[in-house]
């Protein structure tokens, strides 16, 4: 499955940030900016997680953000 972690120290320019590991083993950094836009950097040009992984990532991230008061 998909694993989502929150950074202890938020990256510059982000409201909150962290890492995600998709079901294919690819790890990516994510961040949410001031306007609520989600950025994702897998370090692999053109990488796209599966639609199922994206859906699971969004669900887990939403739960984690709610638990943090966002």
matplotlib code that plots the C-alpha trace (Angstrom):
import matplotlib.pyplot as plt

x = [0.0, 0.8, 2.7, 2.5, 4.7, 4.7, 8.0, 8.9, 10.4, 8.3, 10.2, 10.6, 7.6, 5.3, 2.5, 3.1, 5.3, 6.4, 7.2, 5.1, 6.0, 3.8, 2.9, 5.6, 8.3, 8.8, 9.3, 8.4, 8.4, 5.2, 4.3, 1.1, 1.6, -0.1, -2.8, -3.6, -1.8, -0.2, 3.3, 4.9, 8.5, 9.5, 13.0, 12.1, 11.2, 7.8, 6.9, 3.2, 1.8, -1.2, -4.7, -5.3, -2.2, -3.1, -6.5, -5.1, -2.4, -5.1, -7.2, -4.3, -3.0, -6.4, -6.7, -3.2, -3.9, -7.2, -5.4, -2.9, -5.6, -5.5]
y = [0.0, 3.7, 5.1, 8.8, 10.6, 14.2, 16.1, 17.2, 20.3, 21.8, 22.6, 26.3, 27.6, 24.9, 25.0, 21.3, 18.7, 15.1, 12.0, 9.3, 5.8, 4.4, 0.7, 0.3, 1.4, 4.8, 7.4, 11.1, 14.3, 16.2, 19.7, 21.7, 25.5, 28.6, 28.3, 24.7, 23.4, 20.0, 19.5, 16.1, 15.4, 11.8, 12.7, 10.7, 12.8, 11.9, 9.6, 9.2, 6.9, 4.7, 6.3, 3.9, 5.0, 8.7, 8.0, 6.2, 8.9, 11.6, 9.7, 9.0, 12.5, 14.0, 11.8, 12.8, 16.5, 16.4, 14.7, 17.6, 20.2, 21.2]
z = [0.0, 0.3, 3.3, 4.2, 6.7, 7.9, 8.2, 11.8, 10.3, 7.4, 4.2, 3.3, 1.4, 2.7, 5.2, 5.8, 4.1, 4.2, 2.2, 0.5, -0.6, -3.3, -3.8, -6.5, -3.9, -5.3, -2.6, -3.2, -1.2, -1.0, 0.2, 0.7, 0.0, 1.3, -1.4, -0.6, -3.7, -3.4, -4.8, -5.4, -6.3, -6.9, -8.3, -11.4, -14.5, -15.7, -12.8, -12.2, -9.5, -10.4, -10.0, -7.1, -5.3, -5.9, -4.4, -1.4, -0.9, -0.8, 1.6, 4.0, 3.7, 4.5, 7.6, 8.8, 8.2, 10.1, 13.0, 13.0, 13.0, 9.4]

ax = plt.figure().add_subplot(projection="3d")
ax.plot(x, y, z, "-o")
ax.set_aspect("equal")
plt.show()
